[in-house]
Amino acid sequence: MPDSLPILLAELIRPLLTGNETCQAWTDSADTSLVQALTAQLPMLGWVDADARRTGIALIDARSRPLADHTVAYWRDLGAAHLFVLLDRHAGFEQNLIALGLTLLARSESHEVWAFDIGHYKRKPDWLNPKYWAHPERWAQERW
């Protein structure tokens, strides 16, 4: 594991943590040194096992094994508020991750970090407001 990887992940996760509250986090990483380094830098992360229904942060480590789309989709949709996927630089999963709505957050010579946050998934369109569709001044004039 590159020494800069836990530092990079900690910098990406730190803005998501509020105050001194403990945030539940889940990972499938077999690299215990990564989890220990993240815990040392972010002591407010409370690691839970895979049986947890919903966590604040999920980290999928696909550096040593193939990435399963259904695993990413579960943690993106139901499992976590914020999802991070850690890959080798030339793993070849870019199209799958883009199709699942993830964005590339960081890239180095050896690895990539992709993420999904529903709050930043899609920009709100201009037409989606009452100015263009509600017309409350016409409610008493017309019948639908």
C-alpha positions in Angstrom: 0.0 0.0 0.0 1.4 3.4 -0.9 2.0 5.6 2.1 0.0 8.4 0.4 -3.2 6.3 0.0 -4.5 6.6 3.6 -3.6 10.3 3.6 -5.5 10.8 0.3 -8.6 8.9 1.5 -8.6 10.7 4.9 -8.5 14.1 3.1 -11.5 13.0 0.9 -13.5 11.6 3.9 -12.7 14.4 6.4 -15.2 17.0 4.9 -18.0 14.5 5.3 -17.6 14.1 9.0 -19.3 16.6 11.3 -17.8 17.6 14.6 -16.7 14.9 17.0 -19.7 12.6 16.2 -18.9 9.0 15.4 -19.7 8.1 11.8 -20.3 4.4 10.9 -18.1 3.2 8.1 -17.9 -0.1 6.2 -15.1 -1.6 4.1 -14.5 -4.9 2.3 -10.7 -4.2 2.2 -8.5 -7.2 3.1 -5.7 -4.6 3.6 -5.8 -4.2 7.4 -3.0 -1.6 7.3 -5.3 0.7 5.2 -8.1 0.5 7.8 -5.7 1.0 10.7 -4.1 4.1 9.0 -7.5 5.5 8.3 -8.6 4.9 11.9 -5.5 6.6 13.1 -6.1 9.7 11.0 -9.9 9.8 11.5 -10.7 8.4 15.0 -14.3 9.4 14.6 -14.9 6.5 12.1 -16.5 3.5 13.7 -16.0 0.5 11.5 -19.0 -1.9 11.2 -19.4 -5.3 9.6 -21.3 -6.1 6.5 -24.5 -6.9 8.4 -25.1 -3.2 9.0 -28.2 -1.9 7.3 -27.0 1.6 6.5 -23.7 3.4 7.1 -22.4 6.9 6.6 -19.4 5.8 4.5 -18.6 2.7 2.5 -15.2 2.0 1.0 -15.0 -0.8 -1.6 -11.4 -1.9 -2.2 -11.1 -3.4 -5.6 -7.4 -3.3 -6.0 -6.8 -7.0 -5.5 -10.0 -8.5 -7.0 -12.6 -7.9 -9.7 -15.2 -5.2 -9.1 -18.8 -6.5 -9.0 -21.4 -4.0 -10.3 -24.1 -5.3 -8.0 -22.0 -4.6 -4.9 -21.3 -1.0 -6.0 -25.0 -0.6 -6.9 -26.1 -1.9 -3.4 -23.8 0.4 -1.5 -24.6 3.3 -3.8 -28.4 2.9 -3.5 -29.1 1.4 -0.1 -26.0 0.8 2.0 -24.2 4.1 2.5 -24.7 7.8 2.3 -21.3 8.2 0.7 -19.5 5.6 -1.4 -15.8 5.4 -2.3 -14.3 2.8 -4.6 -10.6 2.2 -4.6 -9.1 0.8 -7.8 -5.7 0.1 -9.4 -4.9 2.8 -12.0 -5.4 0.7 -15.1 -8.1 -1.7 -13.8 -10.4 -1.0 -16.8 -13.6 -0.4 -14.8 -14.0 3.2 -15.8 -17.0 2.7 -18.1 -18.8 0.6 -15.5 -18.2 3.2 -12.8 -19.3 6.1 -15.0 -22.5 4.1 -15.9 -23.2 3.6 -12.2 -23.0 7.4 -11.6 -19.6 7.5 -9.8 -17.1 10.3 -10.5 -13.3 10.2 -10.3 -12.1 12.1 -7.3 -8.4 11.4 -7.2 -5.9 9.6 -9.4 -2.2 8.8 -8.8 0.3 6.8 -10.7 -0.8 3.6 -8.9 -4.5 4.0 -7.9 -7.8 5.8 -8.4 -10.5 6.8 -6.0 -14.1 7.0 -7.4 -17.0 8.3 -5.4 -20.8 8.7 -5.4 -22.8 11.2 -3.4 -26.5 11.5 -4.2 -26.4 15.2 -3.2 -24.0 16.0 -6.1 -25.2 13.5 -8.6 -27.2 15.8 -10.8 -27.5 19.5 -11.1 -31.0 20.9 -10.5 -32.4 22.1 -13.9 -33.6 25.7 -14.2 -37.1 24.7 -15.2 -37.7 22.7 -12.0 -39.3 25.4 -10.0 -42.8 26.9 -9.4 -42.1 29.8 -11.7 -42.5 27.6 -14.8 -45.1 25.1 -13.9 -47.3 26.0 -10.8 -49.0 29.3 -11.9 -50.8 29.8 -8.5 -52.4 33.0 -9.9 -54.4 30.8 -12.3 -55.7 28.2 -9.8 -59.1 29.9 -9.4 -59.5 30.7 -13.2 -59.1 27.3 -14.8 -60.3 23.8 -14.0 -58.1 20.7 -14.8 
